[in-house]
């Protein structure tokens, strides 16, 4: 996932951290996008879901689901980047 984030311009390749393994680093990815996001909950399989939304309207821009919160945030960021 780190390489995908670098390719999308959401992570600095000189930073050795992996955002998919650290919720703090994953939040840095969202700060780079300058978007709002929130925790949506867990599905029946226990996967975490985060939603990127438009602050003015509250409409969903992107969603990300993953086995950990960090993975879910990173997937939401990648989807939001593709839509921008």
Secondary structure by P-SEA (a helix, b strand, c coil): caaaaaaaccccccccccccccaaaaaaaaaaacbbbbbccccccbbbbbbbbccccccccbbbbcccaaaaaaaaaaaaaaac
